[in-house]
Amino acid sequence: MEKKTGVRYGVRNVYLAWFDEAEDKFETPVALPGCRALKTSPEGDTKKWYADDTVYFIGRANNGYSGELELAKFALKIMADAQGWTYDEATGVLYEIGGNVVVKPFALLFEVEGDLTNTRFCYYNCTLDRPEHEWGTTEDEVEPTTEKCGISIDPYMIGETPYIKAMCELSATNASTFDNWFKSVNLPTATNSVAG
């Protein structure tokens, strides 16, 4: 019997593409090596409205996702840019800034492996929380630590449509799109309207 869907496992090829607000475009993606895990949970509610003793209307708000990105280590320059902190390239020192800072949005691109085909994703409007750290003493074995950041993924407006993510599985007709996924942020070629 031929498999129709398959399963997914693993995450790799994680990239970040900063959004340049002055130019209103995404920059070229840069690699985020060392991804251990990415978890996202939907944001938004489903509301059922009853009439005539039945569900008469179902409304669903899709407000994106929230989650956590875990890397072996975030590069200092990446963290500075994401958080609105200061990174002195001459000395290699990162200065965390307190108070109200402006975080920098980005697109997050990555690949999930599968037994039949791999899937490539792009979340359009992401911001990172400050990283969580935990350090411990070295004992009989060396156990690497990781860095975890909360991640918010919000709708990204293209025309009148709020886009949240794009995903692509390799097929006979989209090899060019799939192969070039990490070279630039894939945006819709035509503006679709939200069903109303």
N, C-alpha and C positions, 0 to 999 in steps of 0.2 A: 504494500500500500504506500503510495507516494505521500510524503509529508507536505502539508500546505503552509504551515506557519513556522514551526520550529521554536527554539528557545533562545533567550539572551543571557549573557554572562560577561563579566569583566567590563572595565572601563579603561580607555587609553586615549592617546592623542588629544590631550586637553590643550586648548588654545584660548586666548583672551584677545579680544579686539576692542580697544578703547573707542568710545564714542566722542568724536570731536564736535562739541556743541556749536562752536563758532562756524565750522564748515558744514554742519548738519550731515555728517557722514561717519561711518565706521572706519577706523584705521586698519592697516594690515595686521592680521592676527599674529600673535607671538606665543610661543610654546610655554606651557606651564608643566614642566616635568614633575614626575613623582606623585601622580594622583593615586591615592589609596582608596578613596570612596567619594561618591557624590550622591546625596539624598535630597529629593524634592518632594514636597507635600502640597497638594492643591490649596489655593486660597479662594474663598468665595462660597456662597451658600446656595442651596437649592430650596426653593419655596414652592410648596404645593398649595393651590387655591381650589377650594371645593365649591361646587354648585350642583344642583339637581342630584344630590346624594352621590356624587362621584368626583374624581379629580378632574376639574374643568380646565385648569391651566397649570403648567409647570414653568416656573421661571428659574433660570440658573445664572448666577453671576460668576464669571470667570475672571478672577483678579490676579491670575498668575500663580506663582508658587513661592514657598519659602523652604529653606533647607539648610544643608551643611556641605561644604566642600572641604575635604581632608587631603592635604598634600604632605609629602615628606618634609618640605620646607618651602615657604613662600619667599621668593626673592625680595630683598629689601626695597629695591626700586619699584617693584610691582606693588608692594604693600604701601609704600609712600604715596604712589599715584592713586591707589584705590581709596585711601583714607584721607587724602588731603594733608598729609604730613610732609615733612621736609627731608630730602635725601641729599646729602653733600657728596657728589660724585668724586670730588678731589680727595676726600678723606675716607669715603666709604661708610660714613656714619648716618644712621637713620634717627631722626628726631621726631618723637611722637608729640603731636600738638593737641592740647586740651581745648575745652570750650566747644563752640559750634564751628564745625568744619564742613566744607562742601565735599561730599564723596563723589567719585568719578564713575559714571556708568560705563558698562562694557557689554559686549556680546560674549557668551561662553559657548565655545564649540568643542565637541568631543565625539568619541566613537565608542559604541558598545558592540562587543563581539557577539556572534550568534552561531549556531550550528549550521544554519543554511545560508545566512548572509549577515554582514555587519550593517549596523545602522549608525548614521552620522546625524548629530543633533546640533542645533544652534538655538540657544535662549537669547533673545534680543536685548532686553533691558535689565541688566543685572547690577547689583551693588553688593559689596562685601561688608560684613560687620567686622569689628576688631577681632583679631585671632585669639583663640583660647590656647593657653600653654599649660603644660604639666611636665615638670622635670623630676627625675628621681635618681637615686644613687645607682652606680653600676655594681652589680653583684657577680655571680658566677658566670653569667652570660651577658653579652651586650644586647640590649633590647632597644632598637631605635625608637625615638619619639616622633610624633607627627604634629602638625599644626592644623587646627580646624577653625574655619570661619563660617559664621552664619551667612547665608546668601539669600537675597531677595530678588525675585524675578517678576517684574511688573510688565503690564502691557506697553508696547511700543507702537505709537501711532504712525501709520503710513496712510496719508490721506485721511479718510474718515474711519479707517479700520484699525482696531487695536490688535496687533499681532503679538504673540507671546513666544512661540517657538516654531522652528522648521525642523523636519526630519527627513532623511533620505536613505533608502535602501537601494543597493546596486541592482540595476535591471538591464535588460538588453537595450534600452533606449536612453539611459541617463548616465552613461559612463563618464562623460565629460564633467557633468555636474558633480558626481560622486568623487572623481579623482581630484577636482579642484576645490573641494569643500573647505579646506583649511588655508587657502590662498587669499580669500576675501569672504566677507559676510554675504551669504546668499539671501537676497531680498526677493519678494514676489515680483514677477514681471508685469503683472496687471493688478490694479487695485480691485480687490473683491469687496462687495458690500456685505455688511452684517445682516443676516436674515432677520426679518422683523415680522 
